[in-house]
Amino acid sequence: MTGAALADDHDADVLVLPQRSAEPPAGTEMDADIAASWDLWSAQIGHALLPVLERLATSLPGFSSAMICTADGFNLCSIGLDEAAVDRVSALTSSLHSIADAVTDATQEAGRPLDMVSLANGTSKTVVLAVRDLIVGQLLVHVTADTDTLGVLLVRARVAAESVRATLADS
């Protein structure tokens, strides 16, 4: 509003949102020993997870790119992306997931973490899946393919997410 003032008798509805917990959601925190030596561990973890992305690429018709990154936006491994784009895409993937999680938390059952985000632009589809309860906290699997349907992409991305879980499960 430029230059206009609200009348004294103007009523406004106030929406009180539930307070977010100060505690991070269960299954999203990294093991303290791994966090202390993240530079060493991240390279090893990325190397261990790269075959997951390679299998995904060969199994998905129209595959374009894939990435596994931390929930706070650090790339662990990726294929199909220019090296210059990797840091940007991992940061944006983290932001996209965080924003979608906040919207979901505000509009649905609070405290239930977001599992998946999907984007569509023409025939290009992107899926971001959260993988929690790992020794490294929460990771995000980001997959893009040129496909007419979201179903095949989602199934293949879920298989990749389960492979990440099998590789890094915090047991």
C-alpha positions as CSV (number, residue, x, y, z in Angstrom):
1,M,0.0,0.0,0.0
2,T,1.5,3.3,-1.0
3,G,0.5,6.2,1.0
4,A,-2.8,4.7,2.2
5,A,-3.6,4.1,5.8
6,L,-5.9,1.5,7.2
7,A,-9.1,2.8,8.8
8,D,-9.3,2.5,12.6
9,D,-12.3,0.2,12.2
10,H,-10.5,-2.2,9.8
11,D,-10.6,-5.8,11.0
12,A,-7.9,-8.3,10.3
13,D,-7.7,-12.0,11.0
14,V,-4.6,-13.1,12.7
15,L,-3.4,-16.6,12.0
16,V,-1.2,-18.1,14.7
17,L,1.0,-20.8,13.4
18,P,2.3,-23.6,15.7
19,Q,5.8,-23.0,16.9
20,R,8.4,-25.2,15.1
21,S,10.4,-27.4,17.4
22,A,13.9,-26.3,18.2
23,E,14.9,-29.9,17.9
24,P,15.7,-31.2,14.3
25,P,13.4,-33.9,13.1
26,A,14.4,-37.4,14.0
27,G,16.7,-39.1,11.5
28,T,18.2,-35.8,10.1
29,E,21.2,-35.3,12.3
30,M,24.8,-36.3,11.3
31,D,26.9,-38.5,13.5
32,A,29.3,-36.2,15.5
33,D,32.4,-38.1,14.5
34,I,31.6,-37.9,10.8
35,A,30.8,-34.2,11.1
36,A,34.2,-33.5,12.8
37,S,36.0,-35.0,9.8
38,W,33.5,-34.1,7.1
39,D,36.1,-33.3,4.4
40,L,37.6,-36.8,4.7
41,W,34.2,-38.5,4.9
42,S,32.4,-36.7,2.2
43,A,34.8,-37.8,-0.5
44,Q,34.5,-41.4,0.7
45,I,30.7,-41.3,0.9
46,G,30.5,-39.7,-2.5
47,H,32.7,-42.5,-4.0
48,A,30.5,-45.2,-2.3
49,L,27.3,-43.6,-3.6
50,L,28.4,-42.9,-7.2
51,P,27.4,-46.5,-8.4
52,V,23.9,-45.8,-7.2
53,L,23.6,-42.8,-9.6
54,E,25.3,-44.8,-12.4
55,R,22.7,-47.6,-12.1
56,L,20.0,-45.0,-12.0
57,A,21.2,-43.4,-15.2
58,T,21.3,-46.7,-17.1
59,S,17.9,-47.8,-15.9
60,L,15.9,-44.6,-16.6
61,P,14.8,-43.7,-20.1
62,G,15.4,-40.1,-20.9
63,F,17.9,-39.7,-18.0
64,S,19.3,-36.2,-17.8
65,S,21.1,-35.8,-14.4
66,A,21.2,-37.0,-10.8
67,M,22.8,-35.9,-7.6
68,I,23.0,-37.0,-4.0
69,C,23.6,-34.1,-1.6
70,T,23.2,-33.3,2.1
71,A,20.1,-31.7,3.3
72,D,22.1,-28.5,3.9
73,G,23.2,-28.4,0.3
74,F,26.6,-30.0,0.0
75,N,27.1,-32.3,-3.1
76,L,28.3,-35.8,-2.4
77,C,28.2,-37.1,-6.0
78,S,26.5,-36.2,-9.3
79,I,26.3,-37.2,-12.9
80,G,25.0,-35.4,-15.9
81,L,25.6,-31.9,-14.5
82,D,28.3,-29.5,-15.6
83,E,30.9,-29.1,-12.9
84,A,30.1,-25.4,-12.7
85,A,26.5,-26.2,-12.0
86,V,27.0,-28.8,-9.2
87,D,27.4,-26.4,-6.3
88,R,24.4,-24.3,-7.4
89,V,22.1,-27.3,-8.0
90,S,23.0,-28.9,-4.6
91,A,22.3,-25.6,-2.8
92,L,19.0,-25.1,-4.8
93,T,18.0,-28.7,-4.1
94,S,18.4,-28.2,-0.4
95,S,16.5,-24.9,-0.5
96,L,13.7,-26.4,-2.6
97,H,13.3,-29.2,-0.2
98,S,13.4,-26.9,2.9
99,I,10.8,-24.5,1.4
100,A,8.5,-27.4,0.4
101,D,8.9,-28.9,3.9
102,A,8.0,-25.6,5.5
103,V,4.9,-25.2,3.3
104,T,3.9,-28.8,4.1
105,D,4.5,-28.2,7.8
106,A,2.3,-25.1,7.8
107,T,-0.5,-26.6,5.8
108,Q,-0.6,-30.2,6.9
109,E,0.2,-32.3,10.0
110,A,3.1,-30.4,11.7
111,G,6.2,-32.4,12.6
112,R,5.9,-34.9,9.7
113,P,8.9,-34.4,7.5
114,L,8.6,-34.1,3.7
115,D,9.4,-37.2,1.7
116,M,9.3,-36.0,-1.9
117,V,9.2,-32.9,-4.1
118,S,8.5,-33.1,-7.8
119,L,8.8,-30.4,-10.6
120,A,7.7,-30.5,-14.2
121,N,8.7,-28.3,-17.1
122,G,7.3,-29.6,-20.3
123,T,8.5,-33.2,-20.6
124,S,11.3,-32.6,-18.2
125,K,10.6,-33.9,-14.7
126,T,12.6,-33.7,-11.5
127,V,12.1,-35.6,-8.3
128,V,13.8,-34.9,-5.0
129,L,13.6,-37.6,-2.3
130,A,14.7,-37.3,1.3
131,V,16.6,-40.3,2.8
132,R,16.6,-40.1,6.6
133,D,18.0,-42.2,9.4
134,L,21.5,-42.4,8.0
135,I,24.8,-42.1,9.8
136,V,25.3,-38.9,7.8
137,G,21.9,-37.5,8.7
138,Q,19.4,-36.7,5.9
139,L,20.5,-36.9,2.3
140,L,18.6,-35.7,-0.8
141,V,18.4,-37.7,-4.1
142,H,17.8,-35.3,-7.0
143,V,16.9,-36.9,-10.4
144,T,15.9,-35.2,-13.7
145,A,14.7,-37.0,-16.8
146,D,13.0,-36.1,-20.0
147,T,9.8,-38.2,-19.8
148,D,6.1,-38.0,-20.4
149,T,5.2,-39.6,-17.1
150,L,6.3,-39.0,-13.6
151,G,5.7,-42.6,-12.5
152,V,8.7,-44.2,-14.0
153,L,11.0,-41.5,-12.7
154,L,9.5,-41.7,-9.2
155,V,9.9,-45.5,-9.1
156,R,13.5,-45.4,-10.3
157,A,14.3,-42.5,-7.8
158,R,12.8,-44.6,-5.0
159,V,15.0,-47.6,-5.9
160,A,18.0,-45.2,-5.9
161,A,17.0,-43.8,-2.5
162,E,16.7,-47.4,-1.1
163,S,20.2,-48.1,-2.4
164,V,21.5,-45.0,-0.6
165,R,19.8,-46.3,2.5
166,A,21.3,-49.8,2.1
167,T,24.8,-48.3,1.6
168,L,24.7,-45.8,4.5
169,A,22.1,-47.1,7.0
170,D,22.7,-46.1,10.6
171,S,22.2,-49.5,12.2
